[in-house]
C-alpha cells in the first residue's frame, strides 16, 4: 500500500516512512492512496475472529513490507497480553444502546489500544535498524500516559511528552510523571493543549531539527494510531450483530471518530458517526453549520477534549474537497488565519456520514448522575458526553465509546454522584510515588533546547 500526504498527493511513500515521520514535509497528514473495501463475504469471515486475529487481518493490509505477517501476529498478541479483557475491549448493553469499553489497557484509556501496538512497532524497527529515535508528543491527558507506558524502558528510544500545565486531571498527570525510566521526559507547558500541539507540529516542520534528533511522533496524526483504532469498530459491530448501528464518539482531536470513518470506507455498514463535543465545540459547529472558526479554549471537566483545532479533521477535508491536495493546503492556511467555513456542497457530503451534538458542564454532570442511577454504572465525563449526545439526538441502537476509566476523573465524578471510583490495584502505586516533570513556558526555542540537552 502506498501513502500520500493531504498536502501533496503526487509523492508516494511507504508505511515505514509514514509510521516513523508522522507528519509529511509539507506539514500534511499521511493517508493511504487507496483503501481496501471488504465485500459482504469478507465481512462475514472477519466477524468470526477474536479481537487479536481480527486486528491481524485488518492491520496487515496497511503495513506492507514493514513487517512479516508472522511477526505482526506475534507483535499483536504481545501488545494485548497485558489488557484486563481477553478480547481487549468489552461491549455492554443498556436499554437500546451499547457501551464499548475501551479502557481495559494499562493506563485505563482507549489510547492504550493503539499505543501498545505502536510501542512494539518501534522496538521491532529498532532491533532491525541500528538507530536511535526521539519521540515528541503532545497530550490533552490520556495520550501521554499511554505513550509512556508503551515506550518506557525500551532501548534506543526516548519519549518527550508535552502536557498543558495544571489543565489535566491529577490522575492523568501522575500516570505520566511517576514513571522512573530514564528514557521518559515530561514537560508541563504553560499553555493549553493547542499550544502543546503547535509546538510539536513546529518541531516536525523544522526539517533540520527533526532530522537532527531523528524525531518521530505518536499523536493521533500518526496513521498507525488510526489503523489500530479501526479494529474495535469492526469488532464491536460484529459482536452486536445488528445492521446500521451509529457510533457516538467523544471527540477532541478527531482521531478516534476518523478511525470509525475509515472503517466505514472499508465497507463496515455504520450508519452515522456522532461527533460528541464539550463546550469547546468547533467540531459540532463545523458539522452542524460549516463554522470552523476557533474560539478561546475553555477549561472543562472533560480535559482530553479541551481542544479547538482538531488535527485529524484535515484528513476528512481531503476527501470532502475531492482529494485535491492543493485545495487542502489552501484551506489549512485559512484555518490558521481563523477564517474557514465549509461550503454548502461539502457540508452536505460531510453530513451524510457525520452528525454532532455538544454538552455543557451541567449536562455532563447530570448525565453521569442519571446513568449511575439508572444502570448502577459510573462513566467518566468524556464517555458521558457520548451518552448525552445520543440522548439529545434521540438515537436508539447507538454504540457509545467509553474512552476512559472513571477513576481518572475523581473530582468530576464526586461532583456528579458524591463518590469516586478507586484505581485498579495494578496502578494504585501512583498515589505514593514522587512526580518528575519540568515546567516550561510556551516557547519553541526553550522546548527544543530542553530536548537537545536531554538526549
RASUL-V468544 format. One record per run of one state. SS is the DSSP state (2 for helix, 1 for strand, 0 for the rest). FROM is the first residue (numbers start at 1). LEN is the number of residues. If there is no record, write none. Layout:
SS,FROM,LEN
SS,FROM,LEN
//
This chain:
0,1,2
1,3,3
0,6,2
1,8,6
0,14,1
2,15,7
0,22,1
1,23,1
0,24,5
1,29,4
0,33,7
2,40,7
0,47,4
2,51,16
0,67,2
2,69,11
0,80,10
1,90,5
0,95,2
1,97,5
0,102,7
1,109,1
0,110,1
2,111,18
0,129,4
1,133,7
0,140,3
2,143,9
0,152,5
1,157,8
0,165,5
2,170,8
0,178,6
1,184,7
0,191,2
2,193,13
0,206,1
2,207,6
0,213,2
1,215,2
0,217,6
2,223,18
0,241,5
1,246,5
0,251,4
2,255,11
0,266,7
1,273,5
0,278,4
2,282,8
0,290,1
1,291,1
0,292,11
2,303,3
0,306,7
2,313,8
0,321,4
2,325,12
0,337,4
1,341,1
0,342,2
2,344,10
1,354,5
0,359,2
2,361,15
0,376,5
2,381,13
0,394,4
1,398,5
0,403,1
1,404,1
0,405,1
2,406,12
0,418,7
2,425,8
0,433,5
1,438,4
0,442,2
2,444,11
0,455,1
//
